[in-house]
Amino acid sequence: MARFRSSGNGQFRTERVVQLDSQSERPGRRIQAAIVAGIREGRLPPGAALPSSRALAAEWGVSRTTATAAYEQLAAEGYVESRPGARPRVAAGLLPPAPAAPPPAAAPPALSGYGARLAALPPLPPPGSDALAVDFRHGELAPADFPALPWRRALAEALRRPPRRLRYGDPAGDPALRAALAGYLWRARGLRCAPEQIVVVGGSQQGIDLCARLLLDPGDRVAIEDPAYSLARHAFLAAGAVPEPHPVDREGLRTAALGAARLAYVTPSHQFPLGAVLSAARRQALLAWARREGAWVLEDDYDGEFRFGVAPIPPLQAMEQEGAERVLYLGTVSKTLSPALRLGYLVLPRALVAPFATAKRLTDRHASGLEQAALARLIESGAYERHVRRARRRHAARRAALLAALRAALGPRATVAGEEAGLHVVLWLEELPAALEPTLVARAGAAGLGLYPVGALYHPGGARPDKAGLVIGYAALGEAEIAEGVRRLRAVLEAMRR
């Protein structure tokens, strides 16, 4: 490398410091960087004469062509002025470097009202840790369950049929996927809808967020179950709405206490997290409330495909009276294929399709076109429903292993709820006070066991059972892992009792 020193007569020359390694970096770029650094540091003031291209080439050990090209690039960027027959000079208009100033005191970010509400939400939970020996985190699936071969075939088929042009797609979703979903929902969930009523979203969380931003104004009240999916509550809070918690019992949401609200968010097929199924009488009461209040019902059917022993419960949307159109149905492939795919769908009243498609376009244009095409082909070929049936059998075996292990290890000291459906259960610990949930989770973590308290899902400051509870997810675990996890849980509980 080289640096620039004054020769005492207002001109500058380069001084060799380190031999140039022309193989490590382009010489011309290093010459430019050295001259720019000299200008910025004040060693090359405006108007200072620079070495001729011949001298610069000799100093740097490069060809004159390289030196000339470096000066031409500096001139194009405004650092150097050159005239025919004269040595290049530092551009006269460059300002001298400003003296260093102490950094200003950090000011709070100027966020919008929406941004300020986001900043006030609880911090993001840490991601799952692969260091745990057994992790009962809910919402995760076993990689071995993913239908890798059918998915590869669907992707290959999508690639073999490329579009005429690579362009932005329909923000509401790939027409082929919307048509395939409409057929699947009728076969699997008894839900009748036209493909035009479906908007493909980036997983159920984006669906909830779009509903919160399009259907709610700041100050609007939202009826939610208590306990409930915490990220749904956060989406409503971020929109400025006021979530109003309503208790859940063995028949699901207590609809008799519903008051004036703009929207109700419910998980009627398998209440999250307690697992209750909304009874037929309460389903009818909820729909009647929505018609009476002119309110919307957001039905989150996050794992409706998985019910053991009996057929899946039909969705609310299938019970709606002709022309009522107050229910927005939200589905996802996160529990059937993978949460990493980020594909979900909203079945909307016809009047809402256009604004939701516009909002989707402004959010991220549309979901991944290739993955939408692959999912459409997976459904059209029947492979998706075959996979769901296989997954249901595997999860039933895991569920049976979990229930047997819990009975053998904990007996009457624990009660299981919500085991009839879904991919998780709630474990109530009859002898452990609710206040000790954080201690239990911390001690289990130290023993290599991932546990997740149900208390975190209750409305802050609301009523909850006095006993400790855990949300136990089992869909990502093998039967041996389940047995080992329950063994570690028992050991931690016994240590706490002692």
Buried (B, 14 or more C-beta within 10 A) or exposed (E): BBEBEEEEEEEBBBEEEEEBEEEEEEBBEBBBEBBBEBBEEEBBBBEBBBBBBEBBBBBBEBEBEBBBBBBBBBBEEEBBBBEEEEBBBBBEEBEEEEEEEEEEEEEEEEEEEEEEBEEEBEEEEEEEEEEBEBBBBBBBBBEEBBBEEBBEBBBEBBEEEEEEEEEEBBBBBBBBBBBBBBEBBEEBBBBEBEBBBBBBBBBBBBBBBBBBBBBBEEEBBBBBBBBBBBEBBBBBBBBBBBBBBBBBEEBBBBBEEBEEBBBBBBBBBBBBBBBBBBBEEBBEBBBEBBEEBEBBBBBBBBBBBBBBEEEBBBBBBBBBEEEBBBBBBBBBBBBBBBBEBBBBBBBBBEEBBEEBBEBBBEBEEBBBBEBBBBBBBBBBBEBBBEBBEEBBEBBBEBBBBBBBBBEEBBEEBBBBBBBBBBBBBBBBBEEBEBEBBEBBBEBBBEBBBBBBBBBBBBBEEEEBEEBBBBBBBBBBBBBEBBBBBBBBBBBBBEEBEE
